[in-house]
Amino acid sequence: MKNMISGLLFLLLSFSPASHQAGQCSCGPVPAEESTRWGNDNITLSTVSRVRVLRGVIIVGSDDLMANALVEVFTDPDVIKLAYSSEVEARRAKQRRVAACFTDSHGRFCLTQLPLGRYELRCSAKNFQAVSQTIKVVGSGRVKKRIIVRLPVAT
């Protein structure tokens, strides 16, 4: 079941700390067999964020930073907004993960060199609900400098 909740993902136009600038952008590697850590629900946000470099932070609870959360980028972002059906599940199964990383000890993530286009950004961690949102990687224009994702506790 998917919930359309726009208040859980806070999109802030802000500058990243100096220690996390594009020249020092990195994420922990993710083994190919690692997959989304589903909670009891997947929260789907209706917003679309425009980015050049996908960078942000994952927080939980009262602004605690989430280390070792899984951040994934998938093709076919429109599938996240469709109601559950066997056809939608078949389409989701065809999504291709184009990038992934684990957040660092400060909950930060940064993925560079994503091709221009629309993607599903999916963030997950054990004992928390997964959160998905559409992102659009662009070459010019106004963009978000950092995305802040709040993962709700799985109930």
N, C-alpha and C positions, 0 to 999 in steps of 0.2 A: 504494500500500500504506500502511496506517495502522498505527502502533504505539501501543499503549496504554501510556503511560509516565507515571506519576504523580510521579516524582522530579524532573523537569526544571523544573516550574513551582513556584516557592516562593511560597506565599501568606503574607504577613506582616501581622500586625495591628500597624500602626505609624502614626505621625503623619507627614504629608508636611512637607517643609521649608517655612518661612514664605514663601519666594518662590514656592511652588507651591500656595498655599491656594486654596479655591474661588473667591474673588474675582479671582484672577489665573490662573485655569485656562485654558490655551489649547494649541492644537496647530497645526502647520503644515497649511495646506490641501492637499487631495489632488485632483488633476484627475479628472474622471469616468472618463477612459479608463485611469487607473492601476489595475492589478489585482495580486492576490497574487503575490509573488515566490517561486514554488515552488522548493525545493531538490530533492534527489533523493528526499525523503520528506516526509510531513506527520505530525508528532507530534501525537497526540490525547490529551489528558489526561482522566482520568475524573472529576476533581473539578468541583464547581459552586461558584462564588464568588458570594456575595451582596454587592451594592454599591448605593450610592445615586448616587454620582458615580464614573465609571470612571476611575481614575487609577492610574498605575504607572510602572514603569521597565523598559527592556529592557537586558539585559546579555549579554555574550558572553565566552568564554574565562575568564580569571581575574578576573572581575568588572569587565571593561572596559565602559563605557557605550556603547550603540549609537545614535549619532545617525542621523537620517533613515531609521529603520526604519518600515515601513508597519504601522499598527494599524487593523484593520477590525472592524466589528460587523455580523453577518448575522442574518437571521431563520432559523427552522427549525434550531435547534442540534442536534436529535437526529440529523440526517443524518450528523454527523461520527463517530458511534459505530457506523455500519452498515458491514458488510463490502462491499467493492467489488462492484458489479454494474451492468449497464446501467440498471436501474431506479433504483439509488441515484445514478448519475451524472445521470440525468434530473431526479431530485429536487434534487440539488445545483445544477443549472443554474437551477432556479427560486428558489433562495435570493436574497433581496434585501438588498443592502448598505444599512444604515440610517445608518451613520456611519463616518467614516474620518479619519485624520490621520497626519502624519509626526512621529516623536519629535523633540524639540528637541536642542540640542547636548549636553545632559546625559542623553540617553536617555529623558527623561520624556515621558509622554503623559497627557492628561486630556480626557475627553469628558463634557460636561454635557448635561442635558436629554434623556437617553434615556428613552423611554416605559417605564413599568413592564412587566416581562415577561422572558422567557428569550431569550437570544441566544447566538450563537457569537462568541467573541472570537478573532480570527485575527491573529497577528503574524508578519511576514516581513521578510527583507532579502536582498539579493543575496549569493550564496555561502553562505547559511545555510538550514537546514531551517525550514519554516514550523511554527509551534506553534499549536494550536487548543485552546480550552477553553470550556465552557458557563459563562455568567454569568447571574445573575438580578438584575435591577434591581428594588429594593424601595423602598417609601416609609417603612418603619419596621423596627425590630428590629436585631439585631446584624449588622454588616456589616464587610467588609474595608476598611481605609482606603487600602491601596495593594497593587497586585499587582506582583510582580516576575517577569518572564519571562526565562528563559535560552534563547537560541537556539543550538542546536548547529550546528557547521560542517557544511556539505554535503560528503559524501565522494564 
